[in-house]
Amino acid sequence: MAEPRRHTIVCLSSQDWSDGMWTNKQHIMSRLGRKHHVLHVDFSPMRLAELARRKIRQDKWSALHPVDMLLAPYERTEDAVTVLDFHSSALLTDPFRHGNPLRVFGSFDLRVHLLKRYLERERILDPIVWVYHPGFGGKVRELPHKLIVYDCVDEYSAFPEFRGHESWIRQRERELCGEADLVFTTSRALYDTKRALKPDDTHLVHNVGDAEHFGKAMDPATEVPAELTRLERPIVGFVGAVSDYKLDTEWVLALARARPDWSIVLIGPTGVADPGTDTRRLEELPNVHLLGRRDYPELPGYLRGFDLAVIPYRINDYTRAVFPIKFFEFMATGKPVVISKLPALEEFYDAVRVAGSAEEFVERCSEALSEPDTGRERRLALAETHSWPARIAKLMSLIDAKLDERGAD
């Protein structure tokens, strides 16, 4: 029997590893890191002063090498993954709009240049380059690689931050797809649009959830945080970014007003990718509780404290293409789930309750709480089937098949 292949994988992320809201990047790369050599390039630029401070704290003699201080990344190991942070100057990014050559250079092209220098210095000459942000564009061709993968998990042209700059991000994505050997997509809508850019090598492999982790919500030994035990029941909960472009706050307000004796709990940072998000009306209601970000290991305890989990997303150009990871995470808790009519989840509508308006959302939540065990076994079975190990095995089989086609190791 042939030995399984061991690859070096360089992940050009769209997120920082330390972000408490784990998404595809951390889930996939942490698991791949158990078998492969994985390097994760953080997305947020690190200012030079912070880069120097961390390097000196790690090795005081690094202060004697000012060139490396500027050009080499800060390295650390997290979850079997080597995390790299590169310097980028705010002077190249903050004053300029998306698409401006200086901002493009500071945000993307400089990082590719510094990463190339690092890989060559470390003699990493044939990695799989795994890209998440389309802003890197065709520049990725300059990196040493044996394969380029574009893992498309969002419709970036629908992000609020790219409003008015849609043509620029679409052009960068076209360039990236032109260089990629494989394009992975997480929803049918993404598959349809990216397949037009890469007809023969675009694949639909939808999102999944961490059933083992979120299944802890069913374990009596999992402690419910005190801030939930003090609330009136039932508790209706949402976990994720509280951002206007995704979360339909009108639905949340309608539920809170229609059921003033229920507690509505929102866990997650406010305004991610949409800094104009206004939560004042939510904060004015005594039964709505915005708890902010909670770390990933803590989430099963919060889900255990919920009586109902909800995904009240707006239906717009962004969410038509989104397959929320939280869908199967919620299913793994055994709790009843109510969602809006997200197209990517249509094949699973029979396992949850689905609302098409604020009024229906209130009704579906009431129904779900009155029959919490209805469909429970199906939800648990679906969560177990749609797991990260199965999804990663599918992705890696596509990668290995492409390498075989190329005659590469």
N, C-alpha and C positions, 0 to 999 in steps of 0.2 A: 504494500500500500504506500502510495507516494506521500512524502512529508508535506504537511500544509505549508503554503508559501508564507514567508515573512516579508512584509513590505516596510519601507519607510514612507510615512504619510505626512505631508506638510499641509496643514489646514489653514487656509486664509479665511479667517472667521469674519462674521459680521457682529460679533459680540465678544465681551471679555470673559475669560474663563471664570473669574470670581463673581460674575453676575449671579445673584441668588436665584434668579428665575431660569432654571435649566431649560434649554431648548434642544433642538436637534444636535447642535454642535457638541455640547457636553455629553449628552446621552450616547452619541455615536462614537466620539473620539475616546471617551473614558473606557468604553468597552473594547474598542480596537486596540487601545493601549495595552491591554492584557496580553495580546499576541503579537503586536506589531510595534515598531518604533514610531511614535506619533509626536509631531511637533505642532503646537497650536499657536498661531500668531494672533495675539490679542488685537482687537479692532480699534479701541480708543487710543489716541496718541499719548505717549508718555512724555511729559515735559523734561527738558534736560536736567534741571535741578533735581527732580524726583528720581530720574534714571541714575544720576550720579550718587545720590544719597543711598539708594538701594544697593548699588554695586559696591560702594565703600563699606556698607554694613555687612555685605556678604564676604568681601575680601578687601581689607584696608589697603593692600598693595595695588589695587586697580587704579588708584589715584595717580600712580606713576606712569600710566599709559593713557594720555588724554585723547589720542585718536580712537582707541578702542572704546573709551568712555563715551565718545560721541556716536560712533558708527556701529558698535556691536550691541546686541540686545541684552537686556536683563533676563536672565534665565532662572527658572525655578521648576520644580517637579510637583505636579498636582494630579492625583488620581491616575498614576502611571503614565502621565502625559507631560512632555516638556513644554512649558509655556514660555513664549518669547514676547517681550515687550520692546518695541523700537522707539527711538526718539523721533518726535515730529514737532516742529515749531508752530506755535499758535499764530505767528506772523504770516505763515503760509496758508492758513486755513480760515481762521475766525473772521477776518475782514471781508472775505470774498464769497460770492454766491456759487452754488453748484454749477459746474461746467466751466468756471473760470480756470484757466490753465494753472495758475498758482495753487488754487485749492485742490485741483485734481492731482497735481504733483505732490502736495503736502499730505493729502489724505490717502493716496493709493500708489502713485508711481514711485515715490521715494521709498515707501515700505518695500515694494518689490525689489528695488535696487539694493537696499540694505540687506534684505533677505537673501538675494542672490549672492552677495558678498559673503554672508555668513555660511550658506550652504557650501560654497566653493572652499572656504577656509576649513570647514569641517569635513570636506571630501564626501559630501552627500550629493552624489552626481546623478542618481536615477530614482528620485522619489516619485510617488503619486502626489500630484498637487491637487488638493481638494478645495474648491473655492465656493464660498457662500455668498459673497457680496458682488453683484454685477458691476459695481463701480471699478473693480480691478481691470475690467475690460480685457482687451487683447494683450495688455502688458505682460500677462502671466506667461506668454510664450518665451520670455527672456529667462525664466527660471529653468534650471536643470530639471528634467523630468523624464519619466518613461510613459506617463499618462497624465492628462489633465481632466479632472472631473468638475462639472458645475452642478452643485446640489441646490436646486432652486426650491425654496420653501415659502417664498412670498412673492406677490406681485409688487415689486419695488416702485414701479411707476405710479402706483396708487397710494404710496406713503405721503402723508401731509408734508414732510420735509422736502419732497421733490415736486411739490405743486408749483407749476410754472417752469419746471425744469424736466418735464417728462421726456421730451425728445432727447435730452442729453443722456439720461439713465437708460433709455431704450437703446440708444446707439452703443453705449458701453456694453450692454447686455448682448447685442447682436455681435459685437466684436469678440466677447467672451465665448459665446456659443460657437463662433467660427473657429476658435482655437481649441475648444474642448473636444475630447475624444468621446466623452459620455456626458449626457445631461440627465440628471434625476429630477423628478417632480413629485410633489406630495398631494396634488389634487388633479382632477380631470381638467379643470379650467387652465391650470398651469401647463399641463401636458399638451393641451390643444394649442396654446400660444407658443410654447417653446419648440414644439415639434415642427412648426413652420420655419424655425431658425436652424434646426438640426434634425432633418426628416428621418434619418436612418438610425440615429443613436440617442433618441430621447425615450425615457422610460418612466412609467407611472408606478411609484412605490409609495403608497400613502403613509401618513404618520401613524404612529402607534403610541402606546403608553407603557409606563413601568409598573406592570401589574404586581410584581413582588413588593415594590416599595409602597405603593398606595393601598395594597391589600392589608397593610398593617392597620388601616383604619377599622378593620373588623376585629382586631385583636383586643380583647378586654384589657390586656396589659399596656396598651398604648394610652398614654395619659392625654386627656383633653386639657388644653391650656386654660388657666384660671380666667382669662378675659372672656372666654366663651361660657364657662359654667355659670357666670354671673348674669348672663342674658336671659331674657324671656324666651320660651320656646313656643312654637317651632323656630329653628334657626335655618334660614335660607342663605346659602353661601356661594360666593364666586371667588375663584383664585385666578389672578392674571392682571395684566396691566389695565389700570383704570384710565383709559384713553378714549376720547370722543370718537375717533375714527373707527373704533371697533365696538366698544361697549355702548349699548343703547341705554343711556341714562334715563330716557323718558319711560322705558319699560320698568326700570328699577324704581323710579319715583311713583309710577302707577301702582306697583305692587305694595310699596311701603305705605301709600295713602289708603289703598283699599283694605289692607290688613295691618292696621296700626298696632295690633297685639302680637305681630310676628317680629322677629329680629332679622334684619337684612345685613349680612356681613360681607364686606368686600376686602379681599386680601391681595395686595399688590401695590406697586408704585404708581403714582399718578403722573399722567402726561408723557409716558414713554412714547417717543416718535411723534407726539402731538402736544407740545408744551402749552398750547392754548386751551387745554382741557380745563373746564371750570366745574368744580365740585361743590360750589357753595349751596346750591339747592339741596343736594344730598345731605350735606352737613347740617342743614337746618332741621332735618327730620330726626326726632329722638330715637326712632327705631332703626335708623341706618347707621352702621358702624364701619368707618373706613380705617382699617387697621394698619395699612401700609405694607411694606415688603416683609415677608418672613422667609427664613432660609429653607432651602429644599428639604433637609432632613426633618424639619418641624412640621411639614405640611400634612402627613398622615394624621397627626394629633388633631389638627384643625378640622380635617375632613371627618374624623370620627365624631367631632362635636356638631357637625351639620346634620340636619334632618333631611335636607334637600340640597342638591348641587345644581347650579344653573349656568347656562352659557347664553345670556341675552345679547347676542351680537347684532349690530346693524347689518342690513343687507345692502352692500355697495360694491364698488369695483374692487376694493381690497378683499372683503370677506367672501365674495363669490369665488375667490381662488384659494381661500384658506381652509386648511384641515387642522383644527386646533389639537395640539397634543393633549390638552386637558380633557378632551372627550373620553378617551380610553382610561385616563387616570381617574376620572370621576367614576367611570363604570366599574373600575377595579375595587372601589370602596364598598360596593353593594348598595349604596344609597340610590334613591330614585333621582333621575336626571331630567331636567327640562331644558330644551334648546330652542333657538330660533331656527328658521328654515334655511340653514346653511346648505348650499347645493352639494358640497363635498361629502356631507354626512347622510345624503339621501338614502343610501342603501341600508343604513342602520336606524332609520326612523321608527321601525317597528319595535325597537328595544328601549326607546325613550318616549317622552312626550314632547310634542313639537307645537310651537306657537307661531302665528303669523302676524300678530298685532299685540299691542299692549294689553288689550282686554283679554285676548286669548291666553296671554302669558299668565295673567292673574288666575284664570280658570284652570290652566294646565297645572300650575303650582298647587292649587287647592286639590285637584284630583290626585296628583302625585302624593301629597301628604296624607290623603284619606286612604290610599292603597299603596303604602310604601314598598311592599314586597312583590307587587305585581311586576313580572318580568325580571326579577332579581337574578335568577339562575342564568338567564340568557345574557344579561349584562356581564356577569362574572365570567361566563364562558367566552364571550367576545373579547373581553379585556385580556384574558389569558392567551387567547389565540393570537391577538394582535399585539405582540410584544417586541421589544427592541432586539433580542437575539434573532428572532425570525426575520425582522426587517434588515438587520445588518447582514445576515447570511445571504439574503437576496441581493443586496447591493454588491457584496463582495463577489458573488457568483457572476454578476454582470461585468465586474472589473476583471476577474480572472479570464472570463471568456474573451474579452477584448484584448488582453495581453496574449492569450493563446493565438488569437487571430493575427496579432503583430509578430508572434514568435519571440515575445519578450518574457523574461522571468518575473 
